[in-house]
Amino acid sequence: MAVPETDLARIRRFCDEQVPPEMRDQVRVEHRVRGRTVTIVEHRPPWNPALGPEWTDTPQARMKYDEQTNGWTLYWFDRNSRAYLYDLLEPNQPIERLLAEYDDDPTCIFKG
């Protein structure tokens, strides 16, 4: 079983709401799905045009779906883009709880 479509729709809507439309030429927040894992990614345009037109991607949070419990577990990324379990939130939570924790970012670990 893949990630529930209703949860993906919530994640998609959440990412769309992170940046006002008039700012999306400067930053975008999107999600990537791979199997039962969803990663929230921040995209920024090149800071130096001489480096080319490619935007840079910085992973912000990872969420893994457990089809046995129908719950999600939250992970954070270090500066080397390695994911670690976010231990301030119990595993197997509803997706809304993970998105709220990411949005609140009480430890400044997701968005800096």
PAKE-311336 format. One record per residue (C-alpha): x, y, z. Coordinates in steps of 0.1 Angstrom, whole numbers, padded with zeros to 4 digits, always signed. Layout:
N
XYZ/...
% end
This chain:
112
+0000+0000+0000/+0012+0035-0009/+0007+0067+0010/-0030+0075+0014/-0041+0100-0012/-0059+0121+0014/-0027+0125+0034/-0008+0135+0002/-0035+0161-0006/-0030+0175+0029/+0008+0176+0025/+0004+0192-0010/-0020+0219+0004/+0003+0225+0034/+0034+0231+0011/+0014+0254-0012/+0004+0275+0018/+0040+0280+0031/+0050+0307+0006/+0027+0335-0006/+0023+0334-0044/+0041+0368-0049/+0072+0353-0032/+0075+0320-0052/+0101+0335-0075/+0123+0336-0044/+0115+0304-0025/+0092+0274-0030/+0082+0247-0006/+0073+0214-0022/+0072+0177-0014/+0087+0146-0029/+0072+0111-0026/+0092+0079-0027/+0073+0048-0017/+0059+0055+0018/+0082+0084+0024/+0074+0121+0018/+0101+0147+0020/+0094+0185+0024/+0120+0204+0003/+0128+0241+0002/+0138+0254-0033/+0158+0286-0038/+0169+0303-0070/+0207+0306-0077/+0223+0333-0056/+0249+0338-0083/+0236+0338-0120/+0271+0327-0131/+0265+0293-0114/+0236+0286-0138/+0199+0286-0137/+0193+0256-0114/+0175+0261-0081/+0190+0246-0050/+0171+0221-0030/+0173+0217+0008/+0154+0189+0025/+0135+0203+0055/+0116+0173+0070/+0109+0137+0062/+0077+0118+0071/+0074+0080+0068/+0040+0063+0067/+0035+0030+0085/+0006+0011+0068/+0003-0012+0098/-0006+0016+0122/-0018+0041+0095/+0004+0066+0113/+0034+0088+0104/+0068+0093+0119/+0088+0126+0116/+0125+0130+0108/+0147+0161+0106/+0178+0167+0084/+0213+0178+0095/+0235+0201+0075/+0247+0171+0054/+0212+0162+0045/+0211+0131+0067/+0178+0123+0082/+0173+0116+0119/+0143+0106+0140/+0126+0136+0155/+0123+0125+0191/+0100+0152+0204/+0070+0136+0188/+0060+0100+0192/+0060+0078+0161/+0028+0068+0143/+0010+0101+0145/-0017+0115+0121/-0003+0135+0093/-0019+0167+0107/+0002+0164+0139/+0035+0161+0119/+0027+0191+0097/+0017+0212+0128/+0050+0202+0145/+0070+0211+0114/+0051+0244+0111/+0056+0254+0147/+0092+0243+0146/+0097+0247+0184/+0134+0237+0182/+0142+0256+0150/+0155+0223+0136/+0133+0222+0104/+0134+0257+0090/+0164+0271+0109/
% end
